[in-house]
Amino acid sequence: MAAAANRLTPKMAVILHADVVGSTTLVQLDEALAHERIRKAFQRLSELVSTYGGTTHEVRGDALLAEFSRASDAVSAALRFQSDNVDTNAGLEDDVRVEVRIGISLGEVIIADGTLTGPDVVLAQRLEQLASANGVCVSENVQQSVPRRLPFTFDGLGEQALKGFDYVISAYTVSLSAGASIPKPHAISITVAARGRRRLLALMVTTLLLFAAGAWWWRSTSQMTTTQTEIALAAPERMAFPLPDKPSIAVLPLTNMSEDASQDYFADGMTEDLITDLSKLSGLFVIARNSTFTYKGQAVNISRVAEELGVRYVLEGSVRRVGEQVRINAQLIDAVSGGHLWAERYDGDAADVFALQDRITAAIVQALSVTLLAGERQALANKDTGVPAAHDALLVGWAHMQSKSLESLAQAKAAFEKAVALDPEYARSWAALVQLYYQANVRAYSAQLGLEMNDVPALLEKSLARPSPEAYDAQLWWLSYQARMAEMPAVIDHMAKLDPNYAGTYAWRGALAAFDGDPDSAIAHLRSALRLSPNSAHILASLGRVYIQMGRYQEAVNLLEQAKARDPDDPRFIADLAAAYALAGRTAEGQKTAARLVERRKASGYALTLVAYFGRSSMSHPDYREHLREGLRLAGVPEEVKAEDLNLLHEHRLSGVELRELNKDGVRTMGEIPGGQWMFDRLADGTGIHYWLGEEYARSDWRIEGDQLMVRYRPPSKREPYRCDVYRNPAGARETLDEYIAICTIGVHWYARLPLPRDSQ
């Protein structure tokens, strides 16, 4: 055990990731020659890594991963290799020229079973993708770690939004300064050099074997090509959860081996479809997608995955798509015994992708001796669509929706709309659209995306024409949004019958139990949900809310910190964590967390106040709301925005008589917030029409009550209308769209009053 602990100790390292540009094209030109030249190129690079004091950890096909203790050594080795490689290619007379991109990052890594893991390993891969052919790209901390005296020129690429990272990365290209020479390596011991040569020899042999195996795509062969590797054994006593009393499995994200990185969505979609199919089987315990996808992009240790998720079996593999040809390599591993139950290759056409998935599912069922109950075989055979292009569009949309940014949600919306246009009866795509409405609503993006909540019932009806867990999930969100809790248990029961492994079933039961004032039952249900999806931010946050409801604040903090780490931008998690910090006596942390949420809301044109946050009905127990309100107050969230905060006087406020006069024939109000321009047409009959960037997105009912403007969005719900005190802005003008200031319970709006267009009257 001591040895294992030492082996897993994190350490700081400089990580170098190298990848061959266009390897598939090289193989097509001359397979044998391409393999040989790539092998030699990586041999030269590995020798330079060793010479400059680094260690080569992996050589996989057309990629190499190495570690250094100093940034200057990594950059020197990379630039020397690129310079030498350019010279090598210049002497060739054919087109089989190996060009390499290199990315370098610096951060904490773990070395386990000879594998280098950690977020900064993934970052090195992403930086490599930013580099040009024969180029080197580094992170900002690498750039800052290289001594200024060295003859390197760093050119900034600006802040980059890289896949898999929820914060921007400052990246730099690095080159040798004009007229300078690459620094010579510092002396290293003969022992280290000898060890490096032995390791290099083993890696080169492995590389040759892997590339020979990799030629399957371009040859007509029926031989099996999946590489079976030995793995460290998982120990049941080290598992985060006890093993279930039935076969338990985690399906890891299939690696995209296509030349085109944009095919990631296809590999992810294949993974999700496999998880969905396996989850339908009551004889299996299947870990949810949200948890297995946390391992995406990592060099995965199978035993670690099994222990963290509490499963015995792990499925891993890869997908390669070239045009309409698809190949899936997969292997099913018993992490406890270390044995490979099977390893197989599946070839087919993209139009027949469902058949490929069915073959893999059948192989798993057979290998684990799962008995299918009545109806389960038919459930596996049922596919929501017979239009492959519609399914492909759904996968594209689902991939975009995972990042939850405004831009990605807009791309998801377009993809889902394409899917339903290609197949109007594709219920799963309609369900995905409703889930998009939910994500947009949570993040206050509905207006920017042109989403009107009136559309949701019709979308739900189409999604439930062929029920799925996703459709029921969407229906439950809509019922909770409208505070129709009494209708929810029946929907949850339908969900449970359809998919016994769906974590959402237990999560919704937990939420209902908490709402009904039974926190102990809520915790039991949510723990069951967490067992199926151990890394789910939503479930962790739901548990945290129950502990807030019970007054167990530090336990709430522990869970909410985990939730926020997995989804840093969900405003609900931020609010709950801010309150929990303050209630637990960690006031400074609560204030800092709340301040971040206040700024986010302000940037969207809304104010975060206690009146705004609690001025609507919610699927939550009064005890939770009372604790949350007190916690947010302690964290510095104001009760409401006051006129004096904006230097407004009582004399600037419009009376009810003035408001009625200004609105009696209808009026258009127009304002701006970061991201665009909004308009609100108030018709004389009390109808309100809301626009974002010129597109209508919602309707409402408005009226003047006393000295306030009251607005209620349609469809009518149990949510309270928002109200506004309206002021003339003494420093504003119509031309600058700040003629008036409305202090509303949902925020502060600056706007101008314009004539109502004739066609709107």
C-alpha positions in Angstrom: 0.0 0.0 0.0 2.9 2.4 0.8 4.4 1.8 -2.6 1.0 2.5 -4.3 0.6 5.7 -2.3 4.1 6.9 -3.4 3.4 6.1 -7.0 0.2 8.2 -6.9 1.7 11.3 -5.3 1.1 14.4 -7.4 4.1 16.4 -8.6 4.7 19.5 -10.7 6.0 18.9 -14.2 6.4 20.4 -17.6 4.4 18.3 -20.1 5.2 18.0 -23.8 2.7 16.6 -26.2 3.6 16.0 -29.9 1.4 14.9 -32.7 2.0 14.1 -36.4 0.1 16.4 -38.8 -2.0 14.6 -41.3 -0.9 11.1 -40.4 -3.8 9.5 -42.2 -2.9 11.2 -45.4 0.7 10.0 -45.1 -0.5 6.4 -44.6 -2.7 6.7 -47.7 0.3 7.9 -49.7 2.6 5.0 -48.7 1.7 3.0 -45.6 5.0 1.3 -44.9 7.1 4.3 -45.6 4.9 6.5 -43.4 5.1 4.1 -40.5 8.9 4.0 -40.8 9.4 7.8 -41.0 7.0 8.5 -38.1 8.8 5.9 -36.0 12.2 7.6 -36.8 10.8 11.1 -36.1 9.6 10.0 -32.7 12.9 8.2 -32.1 14.8 11.5 -32.7 12.4 13.4 -30.5 12.6 10.9 -27.7 16.4 11.0 -27.9 16.3 14.8 -27.6 13.8 14.6 -24.7 16.3 12.3 -22.9 19.3 14.5 -23.8 17.5 17.6 -22.3 16.8 15.7 -19.1 13.2 14.7 -19.8 11.4 11.4 -19.8 9.2 10.0 -22.6 6.2 8.4 -21.1 4.1 7.3 -24.0 4.3 6.9 -27.8 0.9 6.0 -29.2 0.7 5.8 -32.9 1.1 9.3 -34.1 1.5 11.0 -30.7 4.2 11.3 -28.0 3.9 12.4 -24.4 7.0 13.5 -22.3 7.8 15.1 -19.0 10.5 17.6 -18.0 11.3 19.2 -14.7 12.2 22.6 -16.3 10.3 24.6 -18.9 13.5 25.8 -20.6 14.6 22.2 -21.2 11.2 21.3 -22.7 11.2 24.3 -25.0 14.8 23.8 -26.1 14.2 20.1 -26.9 11.0 21.0 -28.9 12.7 23.7 -30.9 15.8 21.6 -31.6 13.6 18.7 -32.8 11.5 21.0 -35.1 14.6 22.6 -36.6 16.2 19.2 -37.3 12.9 17.8 -38.6 12.5 20.6 -41.1 16.0 19.9 -42.4 15.2 16.1 -42.6 12.1 16.8 -44.7 14.0 19.3 -46.9 16.2 16.4 -48.1 13.3 14.2 -49.1 12.2 13.9 -52.7 8.7 12.4 -52.1 5.6 13.8 -50.3 5.7 11.5 -47.2 7.1 14.2 -45.0 6.4 13.9 -41.3 5.5 17.3 -39.8 4.9 17.6 -36.1 3.0 20.0 -33.8 4.1 20.4 -30.2 2.2 21.7 -27.2 3.8 22.4 -23.8 2.1 23.0 -20.4 3.1 23.2 -16.8 1.1 21.8 -13.9 0.5 19.1 -11.4 0.5 15.5 -12.7 0.2 12.0 -11.3 2.2 9.1 -12.6 0.4 5.8 -12.1 1.3 2.5 -13.8 3.6 4.3 -16.2 0.8 6.7 -17.3 1.0 10.5 -17.0 -2.4 12.0 -16.0 -3.9 15.3 -14.9 -5.7 18.3 -16.4 -2.4 19.8 -17.6 -1.7 16.7 -19.7 -5.0 17.5 -21.5 -3.9 21.1 -21.8 -0.7 20.2 -23.5 -2.8 18.3 -26.1 -5.0 21.3 -26.6 -2.1 23.6 -27.0 -0.5 21.3 -29.6 -3.7 21.6 -31.6 -3.1 25.4 -31.7 0.4 25.1 -33.0 1.1 25.2 -36.7 2.9 22.4 -38.5 6.6 22.3 -37.3 5.5 24.8 -34.6 5.5 24.9 -30.8 2.7 26.4 -28.6 3.0 26.9 -24.8 0.9 28.0 -21.9 1.4 31.3 -20.2 3.0 29.7 -17.1 5.5 28.0 -19.3 6.3 31.3 -21.1 6.8 33.0 -17.7 9.0 30.1 -16.4 11.6 30.3 -19.2 14.4 32.7 -18.2 14.5 35.9 -20.2 18.2 35.5 -21.0 17.4 32.5 -23.3 17.1 33.3 -27.0 13.4 32.5 -27.5 10.7 34.7 -29.0 7.2 34.3 -27.6 4.2 35.6 -29.7 0.9 35.8 -27.9 -2.2 34.1 -29.4 -4.5 35.8 -26.9 -7.0 34.1 -24.6 -8.2 30.8 -26.0 -11.4 28.9 -25.1 -10.1 25.4 -25.2 -12.3 22.3 -25.1 -12.6 20.7 -21.7 -11.6 23.9 -19.8 -14.2 26.2 -18.2 -11.7 29.1 -18.2 -9.7 30.8 -20.9 -6.1 29.9 -21.5 -3.4 32.4 -22.6 -1.3 30.7 -25.2 1.9 31.6 -27.0 3.9 30.4 -30.0 7.6 30.1 -29.3 10.4 30.3 -31.8 14.2 30.8 -31.8 15.2 34.4 -31.9 16.8 35.6 -35.2 20.5 34.8 -35.4 20.5 32.8 -32.2 21.4 29.2 -31.5 19.3 26.7 -29.4 20.8 26.3 -25.9 22.8 23.2 -25.3 21.5 20.7 -22.8 22.8 20.7 -19.2 24.8 17.6 -18.3 22.9 14.6 -17.1 24.2 11.5 -15.5 25.2 8.5 -17.5 22.8 6.5 -15.5 19.8 8.7 -16.5 20.9 8.6 -20.1 21.2 4.8 -20.1 17.8 4.4 -18.4 16.4 6.8 -21.0 17.8 4.7 -23.9 16.3 1.5 -22.5 12.9 3.2 -22.1 13.2 4.7 -25.5 13.9 1.2 -27.1 10.8 -0.2 -25.4 8.7 2.7 -26.5 9.9 2.5 -30.1 9.1 -1.1 -30.3 5.6 -0.3 -28.9 5.2 2.5 -31.4 6.1 0.2 -34.3 3.6 -2.4 -33.2 0.9 0.1 -32.7 1.4 1.7 -36.1 1.4 -1.7 -37.7 -1.9 -2.5 -36.0 -3.2 1.0 -37.0 -3.1 0.1 -40.7 -6.3 -1.8 -40.4 -8.3 1.1 -41.7 -6.6 1.2 -45.1 -6.3 -2.6 -45.6 -8.9 -5.2 -46.4 -8.5 -7.6 -43.4 -10.7 -9.4 -41.0 -8.1 -9.8 -38.2 -8.8 -8.3 -34.8 -6.8 -5.1 -34.1 -7.8 -4.0 -30.6 -4.7 -3.8 -28.4 -5.2 -5.6 -25.1 -3.1 -4.1 -22.3 -2.4 -5.3 -18.8 -4.0 -3.2 -16.1 -3.5 -2.8 -12.4 -6.2 -4.6 -10.4 -9.1 -2.7 -8.8 -9.7 -3.7 -5.2 -13.3 -3.8 -4.0 -12.2 -2.6 -0.5 -10.8 0.6 -2.1 -14.0 1.4 -4.1 -15.9 4.5 -3.3 -19.1 2.5 -3.2 -19.9 -1.2 -2.5 -20.3 -3.3 -5.7 -23.9 -3.8 -6.6 -25.4 -7.3 -6.5 -25.6 -7.4 -10.3 -23.0 -6.8 -13.0 -21.9 -3.2 -12.9 -20.4 -1.3 -15.8 -19.0 2.1 -16.8 -18.8 3.0 -20.5 -15.8 5.4 -20.9 -16.0 8.1 -23.7 -14.9 6.5 -26.9 -11.8 8.2 -28.2 -12.1 10.0 -31.5 -9.4 8.5 -33.8 -10.6 10.4 -36.9 -8.3 12.8 -38.6 -10.9 15.4 -38.2 -11.2 16.7 -34.5 -14.7 18.0 -35.3 -15.8 14.3 -35.3 -15.6 14.4 -31.4 -19.4 14.8 -31.3 -19.8 11.5 -33.2 -17.6 9.5 -30.8 -19.4 11.1 -27.8 -22.7 10.3 -29.4 -21.8 6.7 -29.9 -20.8 6.5 -26.2 -24.1 8.1 -25.1 -26.2 5.8 -27.2 -24.4 2.7 -25.7 -25.0 4.0 -22.2 -28.7 4.7 -23.1 -29.2 1.2 -24.4 -27.5 -0.6 -21.6 -29.4 1.5 -19.0 -32.7 0.0 -20.3 -31.6 -3.4 -18.9 -32.7 -4.2 -15.3 -30.0 -6.9 -15.0 -27.2 -4.3 -15.3 -26.0 -1.5 -13.1 -24.9 1.3 -15.5 -23.0 4.5 -14.5 -24.6 7.6 -16.0 -23.1 9.6 -18.8 -22.4 12.7 -16.6 -20.0 10.7 -14.5 -18.1 8.7 -17.1 -17.6 11.8 -19.3 -15.5 13.4 -16.6 -12.7 11.1 -17.8 -12.9 12.4 -21.4 -9.5 13.5 -22.7 -7.6 11.8 -19.9 -5.1 9.0 -20.1 -7.3 6.7 -18.1 -6.2 4.1 -15.5 -8.9 1.4 -15.6 -8.5 0.4 -12.0 -8.8 4.0 -10.8 -12.0 4.4 -12.8 -13.5 1.2 -11.4 -12.7 2.2 -7.8 -13.9 5.8 -8.1 -17.2 4.8 -9.7 -17.7 1.5 -7.8 -18.0 -0.9 -10.8 -16.4 -4.1 -11.8 -16.5 -3.8 -15.6 -15.2 -1.0 -17.8 -15.8 -0.6 -21.5 -13.3 1.5 -23.4 -12.5 1.9 -27.1 -12.3 4.3 -30.0 -14.2 5.5 -33.1 -12.7 6.4 -36.4 -14.9 7.9 -39.1 -13.7 8.7 -42.6 -16.5 9.9 -44.8 -19.3 7.5 -44.3 -17.1 4.6 -43.1 -17.1 4.0 -39.4 -14.9 1.7 -37.3 -15.4 1.1 -33.6 -12.8 -0.7 -31.5 -14.0 -1.8 -28.1 -12.8 -3.9 -25.2 -14.7 -5.0 -22.1 -12.4 -5.3 -19.0 -12.9 -6.9 -15.6 -11.1 -4.4 -13.5 -11.1 -6.7 -10.4 -9.5 -9.7 -12.1 -7.7 -7.7 -14.8 -9.1 -9.9 -17.5 -10.4 -8.9 -20.9 -13.8 -10.4 -21.4 -13.7 -9.5 -25.1 -12.1 -7.2 -27.5 -13.6 -6.7 -30.9 -13.7 -4.4 -34.0 -16.9 -3.3 -35.7 -17.0 -1.9 -39.2 -19.9 -0.3 -41.0 -21.5 2.6 -42.7 -22.6 5.8 -40.8 -26.1 5.1 -42.0 -26.0 1.8 -40.2 -24.6 3.1 -36.9 -27.5 1.8 -34.9 -26.7 -1.8 -36.1 -23.1 -1.3 -34.9 -24.3 -0.1 -31.5 -26.7 -3.1 -31.3 -23.8 -5.5 -31.9 -21.7 -4.0 -29.1 -24.7 -4.1 -26.7 -25.4 -7.7 -27.5 -21.7 -8.6 -26.9 -21.8 -7.0 -23.5 -25.0 -8.7 -22.6 -23.6 -12.1 -23.6 -20.3 -11.5 -21.9 -21.9 -10.6 -18.6 -24.6 -13.3 -18.8 -27.4 -10.7 -18.5 -30.9 -12.2 -18.7 -33.2 -9.9 -20.7 -36.7 -9.5 -19.2 -39.9 -9.4 -21.2 -39.9 -6.3 -23.3 -36.2 -5.4 -22.8 -35.2 -7.0 -26.1 -37.8 -5.0 -27.9 -36.8 -1.8 -26.0 -33.3 -2.3 -27.4 -34.6 -2.8 -30.9 -36.7 0.3 -30.8 -34.9 3.3 -32.4 -36.5 6.8 -32.4 -35.6 7.6 -36.0 -35.0 5.9 -39.2 -33.2 9.0 -40.6 -29.5 8.8 -40.0 -28.9 12.5 -40.7 -31.5 13.4 -38.1 -29.7 11.3 -35.5 -26.4 12.9 -36.6 -27.8 16.4 -36.1 -29.1 15.4 -32.6 -25.5 14.2 -31.7 -24.1 17.5 -32.9 -26.6 19.5 -30.9 -26.1 17.4 -27.7 -22.3 17.9 -28.0 -22.8 21.7 -28.2 -25.2 21.8 -25.3 -22.7 20.3 -22.8 -20.7 23.5 -22.5 -23.8 25.6 -21.8 -22.4 28.9 -23.0 -24.6 31.3 -25.0 -22.8 30.5 -28.2 -22.9 26.8 -27.7 -26.6 26.8 -26.8 -27.3 28.7 -30.0 -25.4 26.1 -32.0 -27.3 23.3 -30.2 -30.6 25.0 -31.0 -29.8 25.1 -34.7 -28.8 21.4 -34.7 -31.9 20.2 -32.8 -34.1 22.2 -35.2 -32.3 20.6 -38.1 -32.9 17.1 -36.5 -36.7 17.7 -36.2 -36.9 19.2 -39.7 -35.3 16.0 -41.1 -37.6 13.8 -39.0 -40.6 15.6 -37.5 -41.4 12.4 -35.5 -38.0 12.2 -33.9 -39.2 12.4 -30.3 -35.8 12.4 -28.7 -34.9 15.6 -30.6 -38.0 17.3 -29.4 -37.1 16.3 -25.9 -33.6 17.8 -26.4 -35.2 21.1 -27.5 -37.1 21.3 -24.2 -33.9 20.5 -22.3 -32.3 23.4 -24.2 -35.2 25.7 -23.0 -34.4 24.6 -19.5 -30.6 25.3 -19.7 -31.3 28.7 -21.3 -33.8 29.6 -18.6 -31.4 28.7 -15.8 -28.7 30.9 -17.3 -31.0 33.8 -18.4 -30.3 33.2 -22.1 -33.9 32.7 -23.2 -34.2 36.2 -24.7 -30.9 36.1 -26.5 -31.8 32.7 -28.0 -35.3 33.8 -29.0 -37.0 31.1 -26.9 -40.6 31.7 -25.9 -41.8 29.7 -23.0 -45.3 29.4 -24.6 -43.7 26.9 -27.0 -42.8 24.4 -24.4 -46.1 22.5 -24.1 -46.2 21.8 -27.8 -42.6 20.6 -27.8 -43.3 18.4 -24.8 -46.3 16.8 -26.6 -44.1 15.9 -29.5 -41.3 14.5 -27.3 -43.8 12.3 -25.4 -45.2 10.8 -28.5 -42.4 8.2 -28.1 -41.5 8.5 -24.4 -37.9 8.4 -23.3 -36.2 9.2 -19.9 -35.1 12.5 -21.5 -38.6 13.4 -22.4 -39.9 12.6 -18.9 -37.0 14.6 -17.5 -38.1 17.6 -19.6 -41.7 17.2 -18.6 -40.7 17.2 -14.9 -38.8 20.4 -15.3 -41.8 22.0 -16.9 -44.1 20.8 -14.1 -41.7 22.2 -11.5 -41.4 25.5 -13.4 -45.1 25.8 -13.2 -45.3 24.7 -9.6 -47.5 21.6 -10.5 -45.8 19.3 -8.1 -48.9 17.1 -7.5 -48.5 15.8 -11.1 -44.9 14.8 -10.8 -45.0 11.4 -9.0 -46.8 9.7 -11.8 -44.3 11.0 -14.3 -41.4 9.8 -12.2 -43.0 6.3 -12.0 -43.2 6.2 -15.8 -39.5 7.2 -16.0 -38.5 4.4 -13.6 -40.3 1.7 -15.6 -38.7 2.9 -18.8 -35.1 3.0 -17.5 -34.2 1.4 -14.2 -30.7 2.9 -14.3 -31.7 6.5 -14.9 -30.2 8.6 -12.1 -32.8 11.3 -12.7 -35.5 9.1 -11.4 -34.0 9.1 -7.9 -32.9 12.7 -8.1 -36.5 13.9 -8.8 -37.8 11.7 -6.0 -35.3 13.3 -3.7 -36.3 16.8 -4.8 -40.0 16.0 -4.2 -39.2 14.5 -0.8 -37.3 17.6 0.2 -40.2 19.8 -1.0 -42.6 17.7 1.1 -40.5 18.3 4.2 -39.0 14.8 4.5 -35.2 15.5 4.2 -34.2 12.1 5.4 -36.0 10.4 2.5 -34.6 13.1 0.2 -31.1 12.2 1.2 -31.7 8.5 0.7 -33.1 9.1 -2.8 -30.3 11.5 -3.8 -27.7 9.1 -2.5 -29.2 6.4 -4.8 -29.0 8.9 -7.7 -25.4 9.7 -6.8 -24.5 6.0 -6.8 -25.6 5.9 -10.5 -23.9 9.2 -11.3 -21.1 9.9 -8.8 -19.8 12.9 -10.6 -23.1 14.7 -11.3 -23.0 18.4 -10.3 -26.8 18.6 -10.3 -27.2 15.7 -7.8 -24.4 16.9 -5.6 -26.0 20.4 -5.5 -29.4 18.9 -4.7 -27.9 17.1 -1.7 -26.3 20.3 -0.6 -29.6 22.1 -0.7 -31.2 19.4 1.5 -28.4 19.9 4.1 -29.0 23.7 4.0 -32.7 22.9 4.7 -31.6 20.8 7.7 -29.3 23.4 9.0 -26.2 21.2 8.4 -24.2 24.0 6.7 -20.7 22.6 6.6 -21.9 19.4 5.0 -23.8 21.5 2.5 -20.5 23.5 1.8 -18.6 20.2 1.1 -21.2 19.0 -1.5 -21.8 22.4 -3.1 -18.0 23.0 -3.6 -17.9 19.7 -5.5 -20.9 20.7 -7.6 -19.4 24.1 -8.4 -16.1 22.5 -9.3 -17.9 20.4 -11.9 -20.1 23.2 -13.3 -18.6 26.5 -12.3 -21.1 28.7 -14.2 -24.4 27.4 -12.9 -25.9 30.4 -11.0 -27.9 28.2 -8.7 -24.8 26.4 -7.4 -23.1 29.8 -6.9 -26.0 31.2 -4.9 -26.4 28.1 -2.7 -22.6 27.9 -2.0 -22.5 31.6 -1.1 -25.3 31.1 1.4 -23.8 27.9 2.8 -20.5 29.6 3.3 -22.1 32.5 5.2 -24.3 30.2 7.3 -21.3 28.1 8.2 -19.5 31.1 9.6 -17.2 31.5 6.5 -18.6 35.0 5.8 -15.7 36.3 3.7 -15.9 33.3 1.3 -19.7 33.8 1.2 -19.4 37.4 0.3 -16.7 36.7 -2.4 -18.9 34.0 -4.0 -22.0 36.2 -3.9 -20.2 39.1 -5.4 -19.4 37.0 -8.4 -23.1 36.1 -8.9 -24.1 39.8 -8.5 -21.7 40.8 -11.3 -23.0 38.0 -13.6 -26.6 39.1 -13.1 -25.7 42.7 -13.6 -23.9 41.9 -16.9 -27.2 40.3 -18.1 -29.2 43.4 -17.3 -30.7 42.0 -14.1 -30.1 42.8 -10.4 -29.5 40.1 -7.9 -31.6 41.1 -4.9 -33.4 39.1 -2.3 -36.7 40.4 -3.6 -35.8 39.3 -7.1 -34.5 35.9 -6.0 -37.4 35.0 -3.8 -40.2 36.8 -5.6 -41.3 33.7 -7.4 -42.6 30.3 -6.5 -40.1 27.5 -6.3 -39.9 23.7 -5.9 -38.3 24.1 -2.5 -39.3 23.8 1.1 -39.9 26.9 3.2 -37.1 25.8 5.6 -34.6 25.8 2.7 -35.8 29.1 1.4 -35.6 30.7 4.9 -32.0 29.4 5.4 -31.0 30.4 1.9 -32.4 33.9 2.3 -30.6 34.5 5.5 -27.4 33.1 4.1 -27.5 35.3 1.0 -28.2 38.3 3.3 -25.2 37.5 5.3 -23.2 37.1 2.1 -24.0 40.7 1.2 -26.9 40.3 -1.3 -29.1 43.4 -1.0 -32.8 43.3 -0.2 -33.6 45.4 -3.3 -32.2 48.2 -5.4 -33.1 51.6 -4.1 -33.6 54.9 -6.0 -30.9 56.6 -3.9 -28.4 54.0 -5.1 -28.8 55.4 -8.6 -28.8 59.1 -7.4 -32.5 59.4 -8.2 -34.8 61.6 -6.2 -38.5 61.2 -5.4 -39.4 64.1 -7.8 -38.0 62.0 -10.6 -40.5 59.2 -10.1 -43.5 58.9 -12.4 -46.9 58.7 -10.7 -49.6 56.3 -11.6 -51.4 59.1 -13.5 -48.2 59.9 -15.5 -47.7 56.2 -16.3 -51.2 55.7 -17.6 -50.9 58.8 -19.7 -47.6 57.7 -21.3 -49.0 54.2 -22.0 -52.7 54.8 -22.8 -52.3 54.5 -26.6 -49.6 51.9 -26.4 -45.8 52.5 -26.4 -42.5 50.9 -27.4 -39.7 50.9 -25.0 -36.1 50.2 -26.1 -32.9 49.6 -24.2 -29.5 47.9 -24.4 -27.7 45.4 -22.2 -24.4 43.7 -22.9 -25.0 41.5 -25.9 -27.7 43.4 -27.7 -30.8 45.5 -27.8 -34.2 44.7 -26.4 -37.7 46.1 -27.0 -40.9 45.9 -25.1 -44.1 46.8 -26.9 -47.0 47.6 -24.5 -50.2 47.5 -26.5 -53.3 49.5 -25.4 -55.2 46.3 -24.7 -52.7 45.2 -22.0 -50.7 42.8 -24.2 -47.0 43.0 -23.9 -44.6 41.8 -26.7 -40.9 41.3 -25.9 -38.1 41.4 -28.5 -34.4 40.6 -28.4 -32.3 41.7 -31.4 -35.5 42.4 -33.3 -37.0 38.9 -32.8 -40.1 38.4 -30.7 -39.4 35.9 -27.9 -42.2 36.2 -25.4 -45.6 37.8 -24.6 -47.0 39.1 -21.4 -49.9 40.9 -19.7 -49.2 44.4 -18.3 -51.1 46.9 -16.2 -50.6 50.0 -14.1 -51.3 49.3 -10.4 -51.0 52.2 -8.1 -47.7 53.9 -9.0 -46.1 50.8 -10.4 -45.9 49.0 -13.7 -46.9 45.3 -13.3 -45.9 42.6 -15.8 -46.7 38.9 -15.9 -45.3 36.6 -18.6 -47.6 34.2 -20.4 -48.5 31.4 -20.0 -50.1 32.2 -16.6 -48.3 30.4 -13.8 -48.0 30.6 -10.1 -45.0 32.8 -10.4 -45.5 36.3 -9.1 -45.6 39.2 -11.6 -42.7 41.6 -11.5 -43.2 45.2 -10.7 -41.3 48.4 -11.6 -41.0 51.9 -10.2 -40.3 54.1 -13.2 -38.1 57.3 -13.0 -37.2 60.0 -15.5 -33.4 59.9 -15.8 -32.2 63.5 -15.3 -28.9 62.6 -17.0 -30.4 60.5 -19.8 -31.8 61.1 -23.3 -33.9 59.2 -25.9 -30.9 59.1 -28.3 -28.8 57.2 -25.8 -31.6 54.9 -24.8 -31.5 55.9 -21.2 -34.4 58.4 -21.0 -36.1 56.5 -18.2 -34.9 54.1 -15.5 -37.2 51.3 -14.3 -36.3 49.8 -11.0 -37.9 46.4 -11.1 -38.0 43.4 -8.8 -36.0 41.5 -11.5 -33.5 44.2 -12.2 -32.8 47.8 -13.3 -33.5 48.8 -16.9 -32.5 52.0 -18.7 -34.6 52.7 -21.8 -36.1 55.2 -24.2 -39.8 55.7 -25.0 -40.7 55.4 -28.7 -43.9 55.6 -30.8 -45.6 52.2 -31.2 -45.2 51.0 -34.8 -48.5 51.2 -36.7 -48.6 47.4 -37.4 -48.4 46.7 -33.7 -51.3 49.0 -32.6 
